[in-house]
Amino acid sequence: MKPSFLLLALGAALAGGAAWADPPKTLHVTESVEVKAPLDKVWETLKDFDGMAKWHPALASDELVSGHNGEIGATRKLTLKNNGPVVVERLLAYDDAHHSFRYRIVESPLPVAHYMATISVRASKDGMTRVTWSGNFKRKNTADNPPESENDEAAVKLIKGVYRGGLDNLKKMLEG
């Protein structure tokens, strides 16, 4: 009787192991670009919370649905090209003097959760301006072994691609 009790106890412990599994970890992506343009010109392009579609090639439109540019709590709706999905983001911090803002995703079909990002613009050497876009997030799929398209690597690759696409196009647009 004791061996069967031990087997049952072991089975219960192993079955409950999923509850002890680590939740998805916080992931981080930072991408930067050096733009041959004055800081003020670069900041003027980036600072409008509803102006992302002007410089990011993946967006069809960007509109404020509440609040105003530079106002904490303002909410924007980003629509991806080709009748794509919609991402809703909220402005968390805005610092015109230090050329940066921070925002978070409120609603999104993207495979990321708890996403928060900062865009900052700084003067660099030789008349260059450095734009840095950094974000923290977790993968949305909380399974221990999510499908390859929904794992940590896929989430990081997606966000890196979003950042690189935007920053590279911004550089091309402002230097062209």
Secondary structure, DSSP 8 states (H G I E B T S, - for coil): -HHHHHHHHHHHHHHTHHHHS-----EEEEEEEEESS-HHHHHHHH--TT-GGGT-TTEEEEEEEES-TT-TT-EEEEEETTT--EEEEEEEEEETTTTEEEEEEEE-SSSEEEEEEEEEEEE-STT-EEEEEEEEEEES--SSS--GGGSHHHHHHHHHHHHHHHHHHHHHHHH-
